[in-house]
Amino acid sequence: MMQPDSDPTAPRYQQIKSFILDRVRSGEWSPDDRVPSENELVKLTGHSRVTVGRALRELADAGLLKRVQGVGTFVAGGPPQSALLELRDIAEEITERGHRHTARVEVLERRVADVALAVAFGLPEGSPLFHSRMVHLEDDVPVQLEDRFVNPVIAPDYLVQDFTRTTPYAHLMAAAPAERVEHVVESIRPDAATIAALAITPDEPCLLIHRRTWSRRMVATRAWLTHPGSRYRLGGALR
């Protein structure tokens, strides 16, 4: 029996994920290589089929594996995929791919709601909001421009956070976990500020996620997440 070479205190499904990712990172399993089946991984790791299935499903949802019905599971190639139908921390996604996450904070300030933001938050025009704008990098390559407004009632300490050490996602989930999420995705041509922030050319198409979250029965955040089309994919699965 081959035990996953990971932290034994981690959840079992996470140990399986580490077992697989370690072999991908080392080059033992290359893009398009078939990985062991669920039954084979059960024998290799000593964990249950349910645990192994969860690990494979989460890696496939993240775009790291691709599952072909009736054929098997393979190491995925191409650009990394970001979860769309669930809230995930981009720093965690990048780390799971075996890469290094860093962030550059461009704006962290107090603002007042204009008409559009007041409508989005269900607040009177002129209400106070917190605003952040930052770039997330994967191995020093910009992969997401995050422009976010936050209801101060939900996260009163938002402006004193060091978002080079943590992420807005991590802080907000600790302060007020999301109870409801709204996503709209569109393809856009980047403006000058986006081109500069993401270090892309003017003809680079981008994927823009409009995200709104609710907590404590009120709108908690309104965010625009922009990804260079050549560096990222978005995907998800309904269960």
N, C-alpha and C positions, 0 to 999 in steps of 0.2 A: 504494500500500500504506500502510495506517495502522498504525504501530507502537504497541504498548501504552505509555502514558505512565507508566512505573513504573521502578523500579530495574533497570537492565540487568544487574546482577550477580545478581538473584534468579532462582530456577529458572523455566524457561519457563512451566510451568503456573501458577505464582504471578503471573507477568506478565499472563497472560490473565485471571486472577481480578481483578487490580487494574484491568485495562482495563474489565472489565464493571462492577465496583463503583464506579469513578469516574463512570461514566455514570448509575448508579442514584443515587448520592449527590448529583450535580449536578442531578437532576431531569430529565435528558435522557430517561431511561427510567423511567417511572412504574410503580407496581403494576399488574399485569395486562397491561402492554405485552409484546408478543412481542419477544424478543431475536434477533439474527441466528442463523441455523442454524450447525451445525458447519462446513459447507462455506463459508458466508459468512465465518465467523470465521477460518477458515484463510486465506482470501484477504485479509481485513482485516489480520491480524496477521503473516502469513508463517510461522506455526508449524504443526507437523504436526497431522493429525487426531487422533492419539493424545493429544497434549498438550492440544489444545482440549477433547477429550472428558473428560479427567481434570478440567480446570478446571470445566467445566459440572457434572460429577457431584458434585464436592466442594461447589460452591455449592448444588446441589439438596439434598444430604445435610444441609447446614447450614440449610436452610429459606429460603434467600435467592432461589432460583429454583424454579419448579415445571415439571416436564417432562410433557407430555401426549403419549402415544404416537400417532404419526401426525399430530399437529397442530403441535407445536413446543415451544419453551421460553419461559417467561414470567417476568417479575419477580413474585415472591411478595408477597402482602400479609399482614396479620394479625400476630400476635405472633411474635417471633423463635423459631427452633427450635434446640434443643440436641441435639448428637449423643448418642445413647444406646448404640449398639452398639460404640462405640469410646471410648477415653480421649482427651479433648481438654482443653486449658487454657481455662477460661472467659474469662480475660483475652484470649486469642487470638481466641476466638469473637466477643467483643464488639468487638474492634478490627477484625476482618474485616467487621463490619457497619457500620463507619465511625463507631462510637461510642466513648466514653471509659470505660475500666474503672478503678474505684477499689475499695478494700477497707477495711473497718473491722474491726479485730481486737478481739474481746471477751474471749477467753480464750486463754492460751498457758501451759501448766503441765505439771507432772509429776503423774501419777496412778498408782494401783495397780489391777490388774485385779480387778473383781468376778467373780462366778460366770459371768455372761453373757459378759463380755468375755474371760474366760479360755477359755471354750469356743470363742468366735469366733476367737481367735488360736491356739488349741491350746497354751496356756501354763498353768502352775500358777496357781491363784488367788493374788492378791497380787503377781504379777509387775509390774515397772515398765512403764509406758506413757507416751507423750507424748500430750497432748490439746490440740487447738485448736478454737476456735469463732469463726467470722468471717462477715461479711456482704459479699457481692460486689454492687457497684452498677454499673448501666449508665446513663451520663449522670446520675448522682446518684440514680437510682431503684433500690431494692433488688430484685434478681432471684434471688438465691440465698443461703440460709443454709447454711453448710457446718460441720458438726460432725464432727470427725475424731479418731480415735485411731491412733497410729503405734507400731510396734514399734521401740524404740530401737536394736536391733541393725542395723536396716535404714538408719536415718537418725539417727546419733548427734548431729548438729549441728542437729536440727530446732528446738529451743527457742531458738536464738540467731539465727534468721532474722528479717528484717524483712519480714513478709508484707503490708505496705503497698507494698513495692517489687517483690516477687516473689510467686509463688503457691505454696501447698503442692504443687500438681501439678508445677510447674517444678522445685522443689527435689527432690522425690521421684524424678522421672524422671531427674534428673542423678545422684542418689545411688544409686538401685537401680531401674532400669526394670522396669515390671510385666511379668511373664511370663504371668499369668492374671488374669482379671477376672470377678467375679460381680455381676450386677445384679438387683435386685428392685424393681419400681415399684408404688406404691399411691397412691390418692387419700385425703387425710386432712383432718380439720378441725384447724386450727392451735390450739395451746395459747397461753396468755398470753405466754410468752416468745417464741414464733415471731411472734405478732401484733405485738409490740413491735419485734422485730428487723427484720421486713420491712415495717413501717409499713402494715399491711393491716387490714381490718375483721374482726371475729370470724366473719362468715359467708362469708369468702373461702375457697373450696376450694383446697387446695394439692396439688402433685405431689411425692411424696417418693421419692427414689431411695436404696435401701440398696445400698451398694457395698462390696465386699471385694476386695482385690488381693493377689496373691502375688508374691514376688521371692526369688530364691535358695532356692527350695523351701520357703519359710515364708510365713505370712501377714504381709504388710507393713502394711496399713492396713484400718481399718473406718470407713466414713464414712456419714453421713446428709446428703443434699443436698436441701433443701426449696425449692421454687419456687412463687411465687404463680400459681395457675392462669390468671389473666387476663393475666399478663405473659410467660408462657413456654409453649413446646410442647417435647415430646421426640420425637425420631424417629431413624431410622437405616435403613441398607440393608445387606443381605447381598450379598457379591460372590463 
